[in-house]
Amino acid sequence: MIDVEIEDEAWAAALPNAEMLARGSALAALDAEDAGHEGVTILLTDDESVRALNAQFRQQDKPTNVLSFPAPRNPEFHLGDLALAYGVCAREAAEQGKPLAHHLQHLVVHGVLHLCGHDHMGDDEAEAMEGLERAVLASLGVPDPYADAQPG
């Protein structure tokens, strides 16, 4: 079960189908991981809310695009929660010259893969995780988000 809560109306104003895009992207990532029975909650919120969560849980007092909060094993099969900051996401999409819808889909897939245990701390992990992201996004008709990325 995928729950999507739109806390910042800027998401709905910019993307009237934001809920559908987020839900579909999460389901595609879960299906790719054969975790389709797992639940995820997605919060589409503002920069200040994500900044507060980032400060509280990661000791980084700044907003970021997406935060992933894995849940401990539970009888409800809830995998965890994601929080996405509208301002950061919209700014990044504009800077990268991509539609906000595609950036939202990418960040939801990225976050769900984190909830499934993937990481990108080392080069090998990053390469594997990015490959999974590319495959899931391609299944959704979203272009490779790393195609124009500069190494660095």
PyMOL CGO cylinders between C-alpha atoms (Angstrom):
from pymol import cmd
from pymol.cgo import CYLINDER

trace = [
    CYLINDER, 0.00, 0.00, 0.00, 1.37, 3.37, -0.99, 0.3, 1, 1, 1, 1, 1, 1,
    CYLINDER, 1.37, 3.37, -0.99, 0.08, 6.40, 0.90, 0.3, 1, 1, 1, 1, 1, 1,
    CYLINDER, 0.08, 6.40, 0.90, 0.81, 9.84, -0.51, 0.3, 1, 1, 1, 1, 1, 1,
    CYLINDER, 0.81, 9.84, -0.51, 0.16, 12.96, 1.53, 0.3, 1, 1, 1, 1, 1, 1,
    CYLINDER, 0.16, 12.96, 1.53, 0.45, 16.35, -0.10, 0.3, 1, 1, 1, 1, 1, 1,
    CYLINDER, 0.45, 16.35, -0.10, 1.27, 18.74, 2.73, 0.3, 1, 1, 1, 1, 1, 1,
    CYLINDER, 1.27, 18.74, 2.73, 2.56, 21.59, 0.55, 0.3, 1, 1, 1, 1, 1, 1,
    CYLINDER, 2.56, 21.59, 0.55, -0.04, 22.66, -2.01, 0.3, 1, 1, 1, 1, 1, 1,
    CYLINDER, -0.04, 22.66, -2.01, 2.79, 23.90, -4.26, 0.3, 1, 1, 1, 1, 1, 1,
    CYLINDER, 2.79, 23.90, -4.26, 3.19, 20.26, -5.32, 0.3, 1, 1, 1, 1, 1, 1,
    CYLINDER, 3.19, 20.26, -5.32, -0.43, 20.02, -6.45, 0.3, 1, 1, 1, 1, 1, 1,
    CYLINDER, -0.43, 20.02, -6.45, -0.31, 23.44, -8.09, 0.3, 1, 1, 1, 1, 1, 1,
    CYLINDER, -0.31, 23.44, -8.09, 2.82, 22.59, -10.10, 0.3, 1, 1, 1, 1, 1, 1,
    CYLINDER, 2.82, 22.59, -10.10, 1.89, 18.95, -10.73, 0.3, 1, 1, 1, 1, 1, 1,
    CYLINDER, 1.89, 18.95, -10.73, -1.85, 18.22, -10.50, 0.3, 1, 1, 1, 1, 1, 1,
    CYLINDER, -1.85, 18.22, -10.50, -0.97, 14.51, -10.90, 0.3, 1, 1, 1, 1, 1, 1,
    CYLINDER, -0.97, 14.51, -10.90, 1.79, 14.55, -8.25, 0.3, 1, 1, 1, 1, 1, 1,
    CYLINDER, 1.79, 14.55, -8.25, 0.02, 11.94, -6.12, 0.3, 1, 1, 1, 1, 1, 1,
    CYLINDER, 0.02, 11.94, -6.12, -0.39, 9.57, -9.05, 0.3, 1, 1, 1, 1, 1, 1,
    CYLINDER, -0.39, 9.57, -9.05, 3.23, 10.08, -10.19, 0.3, 1, 1, 1, 1, 1, 1,
    CYLINDER, 3.23, 10.08, -10.19, 4.60, 9.44, -6.69, 0.3, 1, 1, 1, 1, 1, 1,
    CYLINDER, 4.60, 9.44, -6.69, 2.45, 6.35, -6.15, 0.3, 1, 1, 1, 1, 1, 1,
    CYLINDER, 2.45, 6.35, -6.15, 3.25, 4.87, -9.55, 0.3, 1, 1, 1, 1, 1, 1,
    CYLINDER, 3.25, 4.87, -9.55, 6.97, 5.46, -9.13, 0.3, 1, 1, 1, 1, 1, 1,
    CYLINDER, 6.97, 5.46, -9.13, 7.00, 3.84, -5.70, 0.3, 1, 1, 1, 1, 1, 1,
    CYLINDER, 7.00, 3.84, -5.70, 5.07, 0.82, -6.99, 0.3, 1, 1, 1, 1, 1, 1,
    CYLINDER, 5.07, 0.82, -6.99, 7.47, 0.42, -9.92, 0.3, 1, 1, 1, 1, 1, 1,
    CYLINDER, 7.47, 0.42, -9.92, 10.48, 0.51, -7.59, 0.3, 1, 1, 1, 1, 1, 1,
    CYLINDER, 10.48, 0.51, -7.59, 8.86, -1.99, -5.22, 0.3, 1, 1, 1, 1, 1, 1,
    CYLINDER, 8.86, -1.99, -5.22, 7.99, -4.29, -8.11, 0.3, 1, 1, 1, 1, 1, 1,
    CYLINDER, 7.99, -4.29, -8.11, 11.60, -4.15, -9.35, 0.3, 1, 1, 1, 1, 1, 1,
    CYLINDER, 11.60, -4.15, -9.35, 12.76, -5.19, -5.90, 0.3, 1, 1, 1, 1, 1, 1,
    CYLINDER, 12.76, -5.19, -5.90, 10.08, -7.89, -5.64, 0.3, 1, 1, 1, 1, 1, 1,
    CYLINDER, 10.08, -7.89, -5.64, 8.79, -6.03, -2.59, 0.3, 1, 1, 1, 1, 1, 1,
    CYLINDER, 8.79, -6.03, -2.59, 5.35, -5.24, -3.97, 0.3, 1, 1, 1, 1, 1, 1,
    CYLINDER, 5.35, -5.24, -3.97, 3.60, -6.23, -0.74, 0.3, 1, 1, 1, 1, 1, 1,
    CYLINDER, 3.60, -6.23, -0.74, 5.48, -3.61, 1.27, 0.3, 1, 1, 1, 1, 1, 1,
    CYLINDER, 5.48, -3.61, 1.27, 3.94, -0.29, 2.28, 0.3, 1, 1, 1, 1, 1, 1,
    CYLINDER, 3.94, -0.29, 2.28, 5.46, 3.15, 1.85, 0.3, 1, 1, 1, 1, 1, 1,
    CYLINDER, 5.46, 3.15, 1.85, 4.26, 6.57, 2.96, 0.3, 1, 1, 1, 1, 1, 1,
    CYLINDER, 4.26, 6.57, 2.96, 5.30, 9.54, 0.82, 0.3, 1, 1, 1, 1, 1, 1,
    CYLINDER, 5.30, 9.54, 0.82, 5.07, 13.08, 2.18, 0.3, 1, 1, 1, 1, 1, 1,
    CYLINDER, 5.07, 13.08, 2.18, 5.19, 15.85, -0.43, 0.3, 1, 1, 1, 1, 1, 1,
    CYLINDER, 5.19, 15.85, -0.43, 6.03, 18.83, 1.73, 0.3, 1, 1, 1, 1, 1, 1,
    CYLINDER, 6.03, 18.83, 1.73, 7.97, 22.08, 1.85, 0.3, 1, 1, 1, 1, 1, 1,
    CYLINDER, 7.97, 22.08, 1.85, 11.63, 22.92, 2.36, 0.3, 1, 1, 1, 1, 1, 1,
    CYLINDER, 11.63, 22.92, 2.36, 11.19, 23.99, 5.98, 0.3, 1, 1, 1, 1, 1, 1,
    CYLINDER, 11.19, 23.99, 5.98, 9.59, 20.69, 6.99, 0.3, 1, 1, 1, 1, 1, 1,
    CYLINDER, 9.59, 20.69, 6.99, 12.34, 18.68, 5.31, 0.3, 1, 1, 1, 1, 1, 1,
    CYLINDER, 12.34, 18.68, 5.31, 14.98, 20.96, 6.85, 0.3, 1, 1, 1, 1, 1, 1,
    CYLINDER, 14.98, 20.96, 6.85, 13.54, 20.24, 10.30, 0.3, 1, 1, 1, 1, 1, 1,
    CYLINDER, 13.54, 20.24, 10.30, 13.50, 16.47, 9.65, 0.3, 1, 1, 1, 1, 1, 1,
    CYLINDER, 13.50, 16.47, 9.65, 17.03, 16.59, 8.26, 0.3, 1, 1, 1, 1, 1, 1,
    CYLINDER, 17.03, 16.59, 8.26, 18.24, 18.50, 11.34, 0.3, 1, 1, 1, 1, 1, 1,
    CYLINDER, 18.24, 18.50, 11.34, 16.47, 16.17, 13.76, 0.3, 1, 1, 1, 1, 1, 1,
    CYLINDER, 16.47, 16.17, 13.76, 17.41, 12.84, 12.21, 0.3, 1, 1, 1, 1, 1, 1,
    CYLINDER, 17.41, 12.84, 12.21, 20.61, 13.52, 10.24, 0.3, 1, 1, 1, 1, 1, 1,
    CYLINDER, 20.61, 13.52, 10.24, 22.06, 16.50, 12.17, 0.3, 1, 1, 1, 1, 1, 1,
    CYLINDER, 22.06, 16.50, 12.17, 22.14, 18.54, 8.94, 0.3, 1, 1, 1, 1, 1, 1,
    CYLINDER, 22.14, 18.54, 8.94, 20.29, 21.82, 9.37, 0.3, 1, 1, 1, 1, 1, 1,
    CYLINDER, 20.29, 21.82, 9.37, 19.37, 22.35, 5.73, 0.3, 1, 1, 1, 1, 1, 1,
    CYLINDER, 19.37, 22.35, 5.73, 16.67, 21.20, 3.34, 0.3, 1, 1, 1, 1, 1, 1,
    CYLINDER, 16.67, 21.20, 3.34, 17.41, 18.39, 0.90, 0.3, 1, 1, 1, 1, 1, 1,
    CYLINDER, 17.41, 18.39, 0.90, 15.44, 16.91, -1.97, 0.3, 1, 1, 1, 1, 1, 1,
    CYLINDER, 15.44, 16.91, -1.97, 14.37, 13.58, -0.44, 0.3, 1, 1, 1, 1, 1, 1,
    CYLINDER, 14.37, 13.58, -0.44, 14.75, 11.87, 2.92, 0.3, 1, 1, 1, 1, 1, 1,
    CYLINDER, 14.75, 11.87, 2.92, 14.19, 8.15, 3.47, 0.3, 1, 1, 1, 1, 1, 1,
    CYLINDER, 14.19, 8.15, 3.47, 13.18, 6.71, 6.83, 0.3, 1, 1, 1, 1, 1, 1,
    CYLINDER, 13.18, 6.71, 6.83, 13.30, 2.90, 6.86, 0.3, 1, 1, 1, 1, 1, 1,
    CYLINDER, 13.30, 2.90, 6.86, 10.87, 1.28, 9.28, 0.3, 1, 1, 1, 1, 1, 1,
    CYLINDER, 10.87, 1.28, 9.28, 11.84, -1.62, 11.54, 0.3, 1, 1, 1, 1, 1, 1,
    CYLINDER, 11.84, -1.62, 11.54, 10.31, -4.97, 10.63, 0.3, 1, 1, 1, 1, 1, 1,
    CYLINDER, 10.31, -4.97, 10.63, 6.62, -4.84, 11.40, 0.3, 1, 1, 1, 1, 1, 1,
    CYLINDER, 6.62, -4.84, 11.40, 3.52, -7.01, 10.91, 0.3, 1, 1, 1, 1, 1, 1,
    CYLINDER, 3.52, -7.01, 10.91, 1.96, -4.41, 8.59, 0.3, 1, 1, 1, 1, 1, 1,
    CYLINDER, 1.96, -4.41, 8.59, 4.88, -4.76, 6.12, 0.3, 1, 1, 1, 1, 1, 1,
    CYLINDER, 4.88, -4.76, 6.12, 5.45, -0.99, 6.21, 0.3, 1, 1, 1, 1, 1, 1,
    CYLINDER, 5.45, -0.99, 6.21, 8.82, -0.46, 4.55, 0.3, 1, 1, 1, 1, 1, 1,
    CYLINDER, 8.82, -0.46, 4.55, 9.22, 3.18, 5.60, 0.3, 1, 1, 1, 1, 1, 1,
    CYLINDER, 9.22, 3.18, 5.60, 8.58, 6.80, 4.80, 0.3, 1, 1, 1, 1, 1, 1,
    CYLINDER, 8.58, 6.80, 4.80, 9.82, 9.37, 2.29, 0.3, 1, 1, 1, 1, 1, 1,
    CYLINDER, 9.82, 9.37, 2.29, 9.69, 13.16, 2.57, 0.3, 1, 1, 1, 1, 1, 1,
    CYLINDER, 9.69, 13.16, 2.57, 10.29, 15.38, -0.47, 0.3, 1, 1, 1, 1, 1, 1,
    CYLINDER, 10.29, 15.38, -0.47, 10.85, 19.15, -0.34, 0.3, 1, 1, 1, 1, 1, 1,
    CYLINDER, 10.85, 19.15, -0.34, 9.02, 21.05, -3.06, 0.3, 1, 1, 1, 1, 1, 1,
    CYLINDER, 9.02, 21.05, -3.06, 11.37, 24.05, -3.29, 0.3, 1, 1, 1, 1, 1, 1,
    CYLINDER, 11.37, 24.05, -3.29, 14.55, 21.99, -3.48, 0.3, 1, 1, 1, 1, 1, 1,
    CYLINDER, 14.55, 21.99, -3.48, 13.04, 19.57, -6.01, 0.3, 1, 1, 1, 1, 1, 1,
    CYLINDER, 13.04, 19.57, -6.01, 11.63, 22.34, -8.22, 0.3, 1, 1, 1, 1, 1, 1,
    CYLINDER, 11.63, 22.34, -8.22, 14.93, 24.25, -8.13, 0.3, 1, 1, 1, 1, 1, 1,
    CYLINDER, 14.93, 24.25, -8.13, 16.96, 21.13, -9.00, 0.3, 1, 1, 1, 1, 1, 1,
    CYLINDER, 16.96, 21.13, -9.00, 14.63, 20.22, -11.87, 0.3, 1, 1, 1, 1, 1, 1,
    CYLINDER, 14.63, 20.22, -11.87, 14.94, 23.73, -13.31, 0.3, 1, 1, 1, 1, 1, 1,
    CYLINDER, 14.94, 23.73, -13.31, 18.72, 23.78, -12.88, 0.3, 1, 1, 1, 1, 1, 1,
    CYLINDER, 18.72, 23.78, -12.88, 19.02, 20.37, -14.56, 0.3, 1, 1, 1, 1, 1, 1,
    CYLINDER, 19.02, 20.37, -14.56, 16.64, 21.31, -17.37, 0.3, 1, 1, 1, 1, 1, 1,
    CYLINDER, 16.64, 21.31, -17.37, 14.21, 18.47, -16.71, 0.3, 1, 1, 1, 1, 1, 1,
    CYLINDER, 14.21, 18.47, -16.71, 10.49, 18.38, -16.02, 0.3, 1, 1, 1, 1, 1, 1,
    CYLINDER, 10.49, 18.38, -16.02, 9.54, 18.48, -12.34, 0.3, 1, 1, 1, 1, 1, 1,
    CYLINDER, 9.54, 18.48, -12.34, 7.42, 15.37, -12.93, 0.3, 1, 1, 1, 1, 1, 1,
    CYLINDER, 7.42, 15.37, -12.93, 10.47, 13.36, -14.03, 0.3, 1, 1, 1, 1, 1, 1,
    CYLINDER, 10.47, 13.36, -14.03, 12.53, 14.64, -11.12, 0.3, 1, 1, 1, 1, 1, 1,
    CYLINDER, 12.53, 14.64, -11.12, 9.77, 13.69, -8.67, 0.3, 1, 1, 1, 1, 1, 1,
    CYLINDER, 9.77, 13.69, -8.67, 9.57, 10.21, -10.17, 0.3, 1, 1, 1, 1, 1, 1,
    CYLINDER, 9.57, 10.21, -10.17, 13.36, 9.81, -9.98, 0.3, 1, 1, 1, 1, 1, 1,
    CYLINDER, 13.36, 9.81, -9.98, 13.55, 10.94, -6.35, 0.3, 1, 1, 1, 1, 1, 1,
    CYLINDER, 13.55, 10.94, -6.35, 10.68, 8.66, -5.29, 0.3, 1, 1, 1, 1, 1, 1,
    CYLINDER, 10.68, 8.66, -5.29, 12.37, 5.68, -6.98, 0.3, 1, 1, 1, 1, 1, 1,
    CYLINDER, 12.37, 5.68, -6.98, 15.69, 6.68, -5.37, 0.3, 1, 1, 1, 1, 1, 1,
    CYLINDER, 15.69, 6.68, -5.37, 14.06, 6.95, -1.95, 0.3, 1, 1, 1, 1, 1, 1,
    CYLINDER, 14.06, 6.95, -1.95, 12.22, 3.65, -2.23, 0.3, 1, 1, 1, 1, 1, 1,
    CYLINDER, 12.22, 3.65, -2.23, 15.43, 1.88, -3.24, 0.3, 1, 1, 1, 1, 1, 1,
    CYLINDER, 15.43, 1.88, -3.24, 17.02, 3.30, -0.08, 0.3, 1, 1, 1, 1, 1, 1,
    CYLINDER, 17.02, 3.30, -0.08, 14.12, 1.84, 1.91, 0.3, 1, 1, 1, 1, 1, 1,
    CYLINDER, 14.12, 1.84, 1.91, 14.83, -1.51, 0.24, 0.3, 1, 1, 1, 1, 1, 1,
    CYLINDER, 14.83, -1.51, 0.24, 18.41, -1.39, 1.52, 0.3, 1, 1, 1, 1, 1, 1,
    CYLINDER, 18.41, -1.39, 1.52, 20.32, 0.11, -1.41, 0.3, 1, 1, 1, 1, 1, 1,
    CYLINDER, 20.32, 0.11, -1.41, 22.92, 2.82, -0.90, 0.3, 1, 1, 1, 1, 1, 1,
    CYLINDER, 22.92, 2.82, -0.90, 25.42, 4.83, -2.90, 0.3, 1, 1, 1, 1, 1, 1,
    CYLINDER, 25.42, 4.83, -2.90, 28.26, 5.43, -0.46, 0.3, 1, 1, 1, 1, 1, 1,
    CYLINDER, 28.26, 5.43, -0.46, 30.87, 3.55, -2.52, 0.3, 1, 1, 1, 1, 1, 1,
    CYLINDER, 30.87, 3.55, -2.52, 31.41, 3.61, -6.27, 0.3, 1, 1, 1, 1, 1, 1,
    CYLINDER, 31.41, 3.61, -6.27, 30.20, 0.02, -6.73, 0.3, 1, 1, 1, 1, 1, 1,
    CYLINDER, 30.20, 0.02, -6.73, 27.06, 0.66, -4.64, 0.3, 1, 1, 1, 1, 1, 1,
    CYLINDER, 27.06, 0.66, -4.64, 26.37, 3.91, -6.53, 0.3, 1, 1, 1, 1, 1, 1,
    CYLINDER, 26.37, 3.91, -6.53, 26.76, 2.20, -9.90, 0.3, 1, 1, 1, 1, 1, 1,
    CYLINDER, 26.76, 2.20, -9.90, 24.41, -0.62, -8.91, 0.3, 1, 1, 1, 1, 1, 1,
    CYLINDER, 24.41, -0.62, -8.91, 21.79, 1.72, -7.42, 0.3, 1, 1, 1, 1, 1, 1,
    CYLINDER, 21.79, 1.72, -7.42, 21.90, 4.07, -10.41, 0.3, 1, 1, 1, 1, 1, 1,
    CYLINDER, 21.90, 4.07, -10.41, 21.45, 1.09, -12.74, 0.3, 1, 1, 1, 1, 1, 1,
    CYLINDER, 21.45, 1.09, -12.74, 18.34, 0.05, -10.84, 0.3, 1, 1, 1, 1, 1, 1,
    CYLINDER, 18.34, 0.05, -10.84, 17.04, 3.62, -10.94, 0.3, 1, 1, 1, 1, 1, 1,
    CYLINDER, 17.04, 3.62, -10.94, 17.59, 3.82, -14.70, 0.3, 1, 1, 1, 1, 1, 1,
    CYLINDER, 17.59, 3.82, -14.70, 15.76, 0.52, -15.28, 0.3, 1, 1, 1, 1, 1, 1,
    CYLINDER, 15.76, 0.52, -15.28, 12.76, 1.46, -13.13, 0.3, 1, 1, 1, 1, 1, 1,
    CYLINDER, 12.76, 1.46, -13.13, 12.53, 4.94, -14.63, 0.3, 1, 1, 1, 1, 1, 1,
    CYLINDER, 12.53, 4.94, -14.63, 12.77, 3.55, -18.17, 0.3, 1, 1, 1, 1, 1, 1,
    CYLINDER, 12.77, 3.55, -18.17, 9.78, 1.33, -17.37, 0.3, 1, 1, 1, 1, 1, 1,
    CYLINDER, 9.78, 1.33, -17.37, 7.91, 4.53, -16.48, 0.3, 1, 1, 1, 1, 1, 1,
    CYLINDER, 7.91, 4.53, -16.48, 9.01, 6.33, -19.66, 0.3, 1, 1, 1, 1, 1, 1,
    CYLINDER, 9.01, 6.33, -19.66, 11.36, 8.67, -17.79, 0.3, 1, 1, 1, 1, 1, 1,
    CYLINDER, 11.36, 8.67, -17.79, 14.71, 9.44, -19.46, 0.3, 1, 1, 1, 1, 1, 1,
    CYLINDER, 14.71, 9.44, -19.46, 17.98, 8.50, -17.78, 0.3, 1, 1, 1, 1, 1, 1,
    CYLINDER, 17.98, 8.50, -17.78, 18.45, 11.11, -15.02, 0.3, 1, 1, 1, 1, 1, 1,
    CYLINDER, 18.45, 11.11, -15.02, 22.21, 10.58, -15.09, 0.3, 1, 1, 1, 1, 1, 1,
    CYLINDER, 22.21, 10.58, -15.09, 22.67, 10.96, -18.86, 0.3, 1, 1, 1, 1, 1, 1,
    CYLINDER, 22.67, 10.96, -18.86, 23.87, 14.55, -18.63, 0.3, 1, 1, 1, 1, 1, 1,
    CYLINDER, 23.87, 14.55, -18.63, 25.37, 14.32, -15.14, 0.3, 1, 1, 1, 1, 1, 1,
    CYLINDER, 25.37, 14.32, -15.14, 28.94, 15.49, -14.89, 0.3, 1, 1, 1, 1, 1, 1,
    CYLINDER, 28.94, 15.49, -14.89, 31.37, 13.38, -12.89, 0.3, 1, 1, 1, 1, 1, 1,
    CYLINDER, 31.37, 13.38, -12.89, 32.34, 14.92, -9.67, 0.3, 1, 1, 1, 1, 1, 1,
]
cmd.load_cgo(trace, "trace")
